[in-house]
Amino acid sequence: MAPSNTCPHLPYCEMRDQTDLRFISQLTRNTFAIILAGGRGSRLKQLTDFRSKPAVPFAGKFRIIDFTLSNCVNSGIRRIGVATQYKAHSLIRHIQQGWSFLDGRFGEFIQLLPAQQQIDETQWYQGTADAVFQNLNVLRHNSPRHILIVAGDHIYKMDYGRMLAFHTRHRADMSVACIDVPIAEAREFGVMNVDEEGRVVAFVEKPADPPPMPGNPERALASMGVYIFNADFLYEQLQRDALTRGSSRDFGKDIIPHIVPRYRVFAHRFAESCVGSDHRQPYWRDVGTIDAYWEANMEMTKVTPDLNLYDREWPIWTHQEQLPPAKFVFDDDDRRGMAVDSMVSGGSIISGATVTRSLLFSSVNVHSWARVEDSVILPNVDIGRHAVIRRCVVDKNVRIPEGMCIGLDPAEDRRRFTVSPGGITLVTAEMLGQGAAAVRF
């Protein structure tokens, strides 16, 4: 297939400013998004034993996938497919409960795309590219001009419409969203080398020696896992890759390295489409480890977090469970229900206990004389009297017995729980012998 030297929207592009809102709305309306949400996220340890990484709770009331879905909806992209695979029940249930507000009468929808062995009855999704390839019939049925492919397991706010305008303006066959990261960290990403126009001239997946970005030898351009393709071009490349012996069916390892030297691939800087970071470093987090997950949640408790959850112009949508307000009771000298530098979600009761620098999800009970410090407590956790929880992540439905102390004795914690390299203790129901009674969705 020849490179796209002409814009599919000409002469419309010549008549309008590329940033014109009506022009961008035309682009988003003719785009189909596929969210890749089938990964386990094994570095999150037992936190993903019963759910996929995109379904992991985050920031008090959300799931990780809510950020990508909200980016699509807020950008005006409202034809969305979510490709699921690993332990998807929790994710499917969340999407059904929280994302049913799109209106099919206007061509808006979120379709669940579970692995169905559509191509080979012996295989599920074999890689990121294969997950899209197995749903080509869905894409063709909707006749989009552009395909947006995004990972469903990162935390960020991004206007995909701006990236679509960038893609169209550069007459690209494919565009890759990128962030600049320190060279040492770039080994965990797909890394791009670009020319002065921003065209990608080389792409290497997780290189041992990452190429630096132009003008800054200490940093590299890393892929965010956000891709835009011209639809017909993508179909052809997926079909070619499916016939290529030895391919791992992955965008970063196979598709992108093949097309970079042959077609027009451009790097889109995240700073140009990031939302809510006008005066700060653009916010993007891969919460793929216990330490990163804990730290990103802890950031939410700061006076002015780098990620603004209170932005009404770019809200994060989710399933809104109907719960009473958080409640704080008792004001005695020796037991006072209070939370300082913390976020406490609806349905929680702080009963004569102290919570500091912590994030509590919904329906958490902290009983008298207990202390919670620097911790992330997921929904429906019950913390008994006189218990102490410090620098912990506590999974859903855990019951902390009266008087139990976690986070004070590293050796004892390692015997009973999982302790991260950064010293964060992960507590699950199974670790306390409560697995049979705990249902994690």
C-alpha positions in Angstrom: 0.0 0.0 0.0 1.4 3.4 -0.9 1.9 6.1 1.8 -1.0 8.5 2.2 0.3 11.6 0.6 -3.1 13.2 0.5 -5.4 13.9 3.3 -8.7 12.0 3.2 -10.5 15.2 4.3 -9.2 17.4 1.5 -10.5 19.9 0.5 -12.1 20.4 3.9 -8.7 20.6 5.6 -7.7 23.4 3.2 -10.8 25.4 4.1 -10.5 25.3 7.9 -8.0 25.8 10.6 -6.9 22.4 11.8 -7.8 23.3 15.4 -11.3 24.3 14.5 -13.7 22.6 16.9 -16.1 21.7 14.1 -13.3 20.1 12.1 -12.2 18.1 15.1 -15.7 17.0 15.8 -15.9 15.6 12.2 -12.8 13.6 12.9 -13.9 12.2 16.2 -17.3 11.3 14.8 -15.7 9.3 12.1 -13.3 7.4 14.5 -13.8 4.0 16.2 -11.8 3.4 19.4 -10.6 0.0 20.5 -9.5 -0.2 24.1 -7.1 -3.1 24.8 -8.2 -4.2 28.3 -7.3 -7.9 28.4 -4.1 -7.8 30.4 -3.5 -9.2 33.8 -0.9 -6.8 35.1 1.1 -9.5 36.9 3.4 -6.9 38.6 0.4 -5.8 40.7 0.8 -9.2 42.4 -2.3 -10.5 44.2 -4.2 -7.3 43.4 -5.0 -8.9 40.0 -5.7 -12.4 41.1 -9.4 -11.9 40.6 -9.6 -9.0 38.1 -7.7 -7.6 35.1 -5.5 -4.6 35.5 -7.9 -2.1 33.9 -10.6 -3.2 36.4 -8.4 -2.4 39.5 -10.0 0.4 41.6 -8.2 3.7 41.6 -8.5 7.2 43.3 -11.3 6.4 45.7 -14.2 5.6 43.4 -13.0 4.8 39.9 -11.5 1.9 38.0 -8.3 2.4 35.9 -10.2 1.9 32.6 -12.5 4.8 33.5 -9.8 7.3 32.6 -9.3 5.9 29.0 -13.1 5.6 28.5 -13.6 9.2 29.8 -11.0 10.4 27.4 -12.8 8.9 24.5 -16.2 10.2 25.5 -15.0 13.7 26.4 -13.1 13.9 23.1 -16.3 13.1 21.2 -15.3 9.5 20.3 -18.4 7.6 21.2 -18.1 4.4 19.1 -15.9 2.3 21.4 -15.0 -1.4 21.6 -13.4 -2.8 24.7 -11.3 -6.0 24.0 -11.3 -8.2 27.2 -9.6 -11.5 28.0 -8.0 -12.2 31.4 -10.6 -12.6 34.3 -12.9 -10.1 32.7 -16.0 -10.5 34.9 -15.2 -7.5 37.1 -14.5 -5.3 34.1 -17.6 -6.4 32.2 -19.8 -5.8 35.2 -18.4 -2.4 35.8 -18.9 -1.3 32.1 -22.4 -2.6 32.1 -23.3 -0.7 35.3 -21.4 2.5 34.7 -21.2 3.0 31.0 -24.7 2.3 29.7 -25.5 6.0 29.2 -24.3 6.3 25.6 -27.3 6.6 23.2 -27.5 4.1 20.4 -30.0 6.3 18.6 -27.2 8.7 17.8 -24.7 5.9 16.9 -23.1 5.9 20.3 -22.1 2.7 22.0 -19.5 0.7 24.0 -19.2 -2.8 22.7 -17.6 -5.5 24.8 -15.2 -7.5 22.6 -14.2 -10.7 24.5 -11.8 -13.1 23.0 -14.0 -15.5 21.0 -11.6 -17.6 19.1 -13.0 -16.1 15.9 -10.0 -16.9 13.7 -8.6 -20.0 15.3 -10.7 -22.2 17.6 -7.6 -23.1 19.6 -6.3 -19.6 20.3 -7.4 -16.5 22.3 -5.9 -13.1 21.6 -2.2 -13.7 20.9 -1.1 -10.1 21.2 -2.2 -6.5 20.9 -2.4 -6.6 17.1 -4.2 -9.9 17.1 -6.8 -8.5 19.5 -7.7 -5.9 16.8 -7.3 -8.3 13.9 -9.8 -10.7 15.4 -12.3 -7.8 15.5 -11.9 -6.6 11.9 -15.5 -7.5 11.1 -16.7 -5.1 13.9 -14.5 -2.3 12.6 -15.6 -2.7 9.0 -19.2 -2.9 9.9 -18.9 0.6 11.5 -17.0 2.1 8.5 -14.7 4.5 10.4 -12.1 6.7 8.7 -9.7 6.4 11.6 -9.1 3.8 14.2 -7.9 4.9 17.7 -6.1 2.1 19.6 -5.4 2.7 23.3 -4.3 0.7 26.3 -6.9 0.6 29.0 -4.5 0.5 32.0 -3.0 4.0 32.3 -4.0 7.1 34.2 -4.1 10.3 32.2 -6.3 12.9 30.6 -6.0 13.4 26.9 -8.0 15.0 24.2 -7.8 12.5 21.4 -9.4 15.0 19.0 -6.2 17.1 19.1 -4.2 14.1 18.2 -6.6 13.3 15.3 -6.1 16.8 14.0 -2.3 16.3 14.3 -2.6 13.0 12.4 -4.6 14.6 9.6 -2.5 17.7 9.3 0.6 15.5 8.8 -1.1 13.3 6.3 0.1 10.3 8.4 -0.7 6.7 7.9 -0.2 6.2 11.6 0.5 8.4 14.6 1.9 7.4 18.0 1.4 9.4 21.1 4.6 9.8 23.1 6.0 11.2 26.3 9.6 12.0 27.1 11.1 9.9 29.9 14.6 9.6 31.4 16.9 7.3 29.4 17.1 4.9 32.3 13.3 4.4 32.3 13.0 4.2 28.5 14.1 0.6 28.6 10.5 -0.3 29.7 8.8 1.3 26.7 8.7 1.3 22.9 11.2 4.1 22.0 11.0 6.4 18.9 13.7 8.2 17.1 12.3 11.1 15.1 13.5 13.7 12.6 13.0 17.5 12.8 9.4 17.2 11.5 8.4 14.7 14.1 8.3 11.8 11.6 9.4 8.5 13.2 12.5 7.1 11.6 13.1 4.2 14.0 11.1 2.4 16.6 12.5 -0.2 19.1 10.5 -2.1 21.7 12.1 -2.0 25.2 15.7 -1.4 23.9 18.7 -2.0 26.1 20.3 1.2 24.8 17.4 3.7 24.1 18.1 6.4 21.5 17.8 9.9 23.0 15.3 12.4 21.8 16.5 15.3 19.6 18.3 18.0 21.5 18.3 16.2 24.9 20.7 13.2 25.3 19.3 12.4 28.8 15.7 11.7 27.8 13.9 9.6 25.2 10.6 9.6 23.4 8.5 6.7 24.7 5.3 5.4 23.3 2.2 5.8 25.4 0.4 2.9 23.7 -2.0 5.3 22.0 -2.1 4.9 18.2 -4.2 6.4 15.4 -4.4 4.6 12.0 -6.2 5.4 8.8 -8.7 2.6 8.8 -7.9 1.0 5.4 -4.2 1.2 6.1 -4.7 -0.6 9.4 -6.8 -3.4 7.9 -4.0 -4.1 5.3 -1.3 -4.1 7.9 -3.1 -6.5 10.2 -3.8 -8.9 7.4 -0.2 -8.8 6.3 1.0 -9.4 9.8 -1.4 -12.3 10.3 0.2 -14.0 7.3 3.7 -13.3 8.5 5.3 -16.5 10.0 7.0 -15.9 13.4 5.2 -12.7 14.2 4.2 -12.2 17.8 1.1 -10.3 16.6 2.1 -7.2 18.7 2.0 -3.6 17.6 5.2 -2.6 19.4 7.2 -5.7 18.4 5.9 -6.3 14.9 3.5 -3.8 13.3 5.2 -0.5 14.1 8.8 -1.6 13.3 7.6 -2.9 9.9 5.7 0.2 8.8 8.1 2.9 10.1 10.6 2.7 7.3 7.9 2.2 4.6 5.1 4.6 5.5 4.3 7.9 7.1 4.4 7.5 10.9 4.5 10.5 13.2 5.1 11.0 16.9 2.5 13.2 18.6 3.8 14.9 21.8 1.4 14.3 24.7 2.0 17.9 25.9 0.0 19.0 22.8 -3.2 17.1 23.8 -2.9 16.7 27.6 -5.8 18.1 29.5 -5.5 19.9 32.8 -1.7 20.2 32.9 -1.2 23.7 31.4 1.3 24.8 34.0 2.8 21.4 35.0 4.5 18.4 33.6 1.9 16.5 31.6 0.3 13.8 33.8 0.6 10.2 32.7 1.1 7.2 35.0 1.5 3.5 34.4 0.3 2.1 37.8 1.7 -1.3 36.9 3.5 -2.1 40.2 2.4 -2.0 43.8 4.7 0.9 44.5 3.5 2.9 41.4 -0.1 2.1 42.3 0.3 3.2 45.9 2.2 6.4 44.9 -0.3 7.4 42.3 -3.2 7.0 44.8 -1.2 8.9 47.4 -0.8 11.8 45.0 -4.6 12.3 45.1 -4.4 13.3 48.8 -2.0 16.3 48.2 -3.3 19.8 48.5 -2.9 20.3 44.8 -2.6 17.0 43.0 -1.0 16.9 39.6 -4.1 15.1 38.3 -7.2 17.2 38.9 -10.2 15.1 39.7 -12.4 18.1 40.3 -12.3 19.4 36.7 -15.9 19.7 35.5 -14.8 20.4 32.0 -13.1 17.0 31.7 -14.9 14.8 34.2 -13.9 11.2 34.8 -17.1 9.1 34.4 -17.7 5.9 36.3 -20.3 3.6 38.0 -21.9 5.8 40.7 -23.0 3.6 43.5 -25.7 5.2 45.6 -24.2 5.5 49.1 -24.7 7.9 52.1 -22.0 10.5 52.8 -18.9 9.6 54.7 -19.4 9.9 58.4 -17.0 10.8 61.3 -18.2 10.1 64.8 -16.9 10.6 68.4 -15.0 13.6 69.7 -13.6 12.4 73.0 -10.0 13.1 74.1 -8.9 9.5 73.6 -10.9 8.6 70.5 -11.8 11.1 67.9 -13.2 10.2 64.4 -11.1 12.3 62.1 -9.2 12.2 58.7 -6.4 14.6 57.8 -4.8 15.1 54.4 -7.0 12.2 53.1 -9.7 11.4 50.7 -12.7 9.4 52.1 -15.4 8.1 49.8 -19.1 7.7 50.4 -20.5 5.1 52.7 -17.4 5.1 54.9 -17.5 5.5 58.7 -14.6 6.7 60.7 -15.7 5.8 64.2 -13.4 7.2 66.9 -10.4 6.4 64.7 -7.6 8.5 63.1 -6.9 8.5 59.3 -3.9 10.5 58.0 -2.5 10.9 54.5 -4.6 8.0 53.2 -7.2 7.3 50.5 -10.3 5.3 51.5 -12.7 3.9 48.9 -16.4 3.5 49.5 -17.9 1.7 52.5 -14.8 1.4 54.6 -15.3 1.1 58.4 -12.5 2.2 60.7 -13.3 1.4 64.3 -12.4 3.1 67.6 -8.8 3.7 68.5 -7.6 2.4 65.1 -5.0 4.3 63.1 -4.6 4.4 59.3 -1.6 6.1 57.9 -0.2 6.6 54.3 -2.4 3.8 53.0 -4.8 2.9 50.2 -7.9 1.1 51.5 -10.2 -0.4 48.8 -14.0 -0.8 49.2 -15.8 -2.7 51.9 -12.8 -3.0 54.2 -13.4 -3.3 57.9 -10.6 -2.2 60.2 -11.0 -3.4 63.8 -10.4 -1.5 67.1 -6.9 -0.6 68.0 -5.6 -1.8 64.6 -2.7 0.0 63.0 -2.3 0.2 59.2 0.7 2.0 57.8 2.0 2.2 54.2 -0.4 -0.5 53.0 -2.7 -1.3 50.1 -5.6 -3.3 51.5 -7.8 -5.1 48.9 -11.6 -5.2 48.8 -13.6 -6.9 51.5 -10.7 -7.5 53.9 -11.5 -7.7 57.6 -8.6 -6.4 59.7 -8.8 -8.1 63.2 -8.9 -6.0 66.3 -5.4 -5.0 67.5 -3.6 -6.2 64.3 -0.6 -4.0 63.3 0.5 -4.0 59.7 3.4 -1.9 58.3 5.4 -1.6 61.6 7.5 -4.8 61.4 8.8 -5.5 57.9 10.0 -9.0 58.8 6.6 -10.0 60.2 4.8 -8.4 57.2 6.9 -10.4 54.7 5.9 -13.6 56.5 2.2 -12.9 56.3 1.7 -10.5 53.3 3.4 -9.3 50.1 5.8 -6.4 50.7 6.9 -4.4 47.6 10.5 -3.3 46.9 9.5 0.2 48.1 8.2 -1.2 51.4 4.4 -1.1 50.7 2.5 -4.0 52.2 -0.3 -5.5 50.1 -3.0 -7.2 52.2 -5.7 -9.5 50.6 -8.4 -11.6 52.1 -6.6 -14.8 51.2 -3.5 -13.7 53.2 -5.8 -13.4 56.3 -7.6 -16.7 55.7 -10.8 -14.9 54.6 -10.7 -15.8 50.9 -13.8 -18.0 50.9 -16.0 -15.2 52.2 -14.5 -12.3 50.1 -16.1 -11.6 46.8 -13.9 -9.3 44.6 -15.6 -7.5 41.7 
